[in-house]
């Protein structure tokens, strides 16, 4: 997996408005999500949200230093709500 490419795709999604940041917003989000990315160092409440969304069949990826990739301090979880960007990011992890 290329961290530079992942960071670029996350930034593209962020600028286009396709990223939901934080466990509070994601737990209340009722629309379609295509990908969930969370930090390996996430705490219990964030992991509860991950488990809840995993039951809905959303693909989930865990990474190291998500805050560094998103350029957002203390970021532990994000959701991507664009199908094509989500598929591209998933392909990065399959390589």
ABEGO torsion letter per residue (X at the ends): XBAAAAAAAAAAAAAAGABBBEAAAAAABABBBABBBBBAABBAAAAAAAAAAAAAGBBBBBBBGAAAAAGBBGBABBBBABAAAAAAAAAAAAX
